[in-house]
């Protein structure tokens, strides 16, 4: 999934994503970070913004 997001963000296909390409529409402040952290630990949706880097947590042994 990360490769797909990277391909969509890299408009000029130079394998480097600039801030203009990533489109910084929301600044990461403390409240937004807490929202993403809560989503990371409570969501099973692998496509959720809080989970897009590592996917959902799997607590199964």
Secondary structure, DSSP 8 states (H G I E B T S, - for coil): -HHHHHHHH-TT-SS---HHHHT--S---HHHHHHHHHHHHH---TTSGGGTTT-------
